[in-house]
Amino acid sequence: MPTTTKKPPQKRLTRTRAALCSTLLTLLEEKALEQITVKEITARADIGYATFFRHYADKEELLHDLAAQEIRRLLTMTLPILYTEDTQASTQALCSYVWEHRVLWKALLTGGASATVKEEYLKQALDLAEDAPKAEAWLPAELAVTFAVTSALDILTWWLKQKKPMSNKEIAVILNRLAIAPVYQPQKTD
């Protein structure tokens, strides 16, 4: 009697979620979230319509999952640079990544999910900051992270809304000077 090997449910769950997130990302590059339907997502992902609802209540929850993954990826890439190199390198990495994925980030920061994205970004940044090396700082760590994250997101949102946006290098300089360097670079004392 031949034995069939079933794939473990966890791997299937991970693959299904990854397929749905990837499909939503692709669709967001084509049109606004409001124009995307669950039926369209499932058809493109080759996932059953009912299966979608075993994982997510609606497309907004899927967007939240996608946002959390993107935020994790972005923070994992930029926070270590912030603590080991100059702040300009960190802001340049952040702006380059956001620009490369600007369709998604525009949807995340300027669409209906912006409050959720900001909340998730701040939560993840604060969690990562707890494990980061503690430098001589003039601000309490939680306040520094909160200010830097919320300011950075507001600057990125403004940038992504522009009809003729500045280059990622230009916005990185602005972001660094306004939101990051004042918080993370040591203050000069007289």
N, C-alpha and C positions, 0 to 999 in steps of 0.2 A: 504494500500500500504506500503510495507516494506521500511524503510529508510536505506539507506546505508551511512555509515560514511566514508568519504574520509579522509585519513591521510593528515594533513597539509603539503603543499609543502616543508616548511622549514625542517620538521622532515625527510621527504623522502630524501631531499638534503643531510642532515647531515648523514643519514644512508648510502646513496650511496657512498659518499666521504669516509666515514669510512671503508666501505667494500672494496673499491678500494685500499685505503692505506694499510689496513691489508693484502690484497692479495699480493700487491707489496712487502710488508715486508716479507711475507712467501716465495715468489718466490726469493727474494734476498738472502735468506738463502740457496737456492738451486743452484743458478747460477748468473752470472754477468748480470748487467742491459742490456748490449748489446745483450744478448741471449734471453731476455724476449720480447715478443710481446704484443701489445695491445689486440689482439685476445685472447691470453693466459690469460691475466689479467682478461678480462671480463668473459671468460668462468669459471675461478676459482671462481670469485666473484659472479657469477650468475647474472650478470648485462648485459643488452643489449649492443652490440657493439656500436651502435649509441648513446646510453646513455652516454657512456664514453666521447664522443666528445662534449656533452653538458656541461660537467664539466671541461674537460682538453683538451688542443690542442694536446698533445702528452704524451708519458710516462715520458719524462723529466719534464714536468710541474707537473705531479703526484708525481714524486720523490721530486720536490721542495716543494710541499705541505706536503709530508711525513716528509721531513727534517725540515721544519718549526715547525711542531708538536713535533718532537723529540727534537729539540733545546729548545723549550718552556718548555718541560717536564724536560730536563736536567738543564736548568737555574733555573727553579722554585725550583728544589730540591737543587741545590748547592749554589746559590747566598745568600740565607738567612743564610746558615751555615757560609759562608765567613765573613759575617758581625756580627755574633753573637758568633762564636767559633773561634778556631785557624784555620789558613789557611790549615794546614795539614788535618783536618777533611773534609774540603771542597774538596780538591784535591783527597782524598781517596774516597769520595762519587762519584765524577765525574768519576774517573778511574774505580771504581767498576761497575758503570752503563754502561760505554762504553764497558767494557770487557764483561758484561752480554749480551750486544746487539752488539757485535763486528762485526758480519756479516753485519749488517746494517751500522754501523759506518765506517767500512772499505769501503763499497760501497760509502758512502757519502763523505768520506775524501780522498779516493785514486782514485775514479772514475772520470768520466767526469763532475760531478757536484760539484767538490771541491771548485771552485771559488764562486759559488752560495751559497754553504753551509757556507763558511767563511764570505761572505757578510751578509747573513741572521743572522748568529750567532752573529756577531759584532753589527748589528742593534738591535737585541733583547737585547743583553747585555747592550748596551748603554741606551736603553729605560728603562730597569729595574734599572740600576744604578742611573738614575735621581731620582727615588723614594726611593732609599736606604738611610739608615742613613749616614750622612756625618761625617767621622772620620777625625782626624788630619792626613792629608796626606802630603807627601813631593812632590807629583806629582799632576798636575791638574787631576781631576777625569776622564775626557774624555781620556787623554793620558794613565792613569793607566789602564783603561778598555781596550783600544785598544791594548796596549802592552800585557797585560795578556791574552786576548782572542786570538790574533794572535799567540803568542808564544805557548800557550797551544795547539792550534789546530795543529801547526807544530810538536810539540812533540808527540801528539797523532797520527798524521799521520805517523811519523817515527816509532812509536811503533807498529802500526797495519800492517806495511809493513814488519816487521821482520819475518824471517822464524822461529826463536825460540824467541818469544817475552818474555820480562821480565814479572814478575807477576804484577798484578795491584797495589800491595802494593809498589813494587820497583819503578814502573814508577810514582806513586803518590808522592814519596819522591823526585824524580828528578824534576817532574813538579812543585812541591811546591818550591823547592830550586831555580830553575832557573827562573820561570815565575810568581809565585804568591806571595810568602813571600817577595821578594825584593820590590814589589810594595805596598802590603797591610799592612805589619808589620811596625810599627813605626821605624824610623831610630834612631840609638843611636847617641847622640851628646856628644862630649867630653867637 
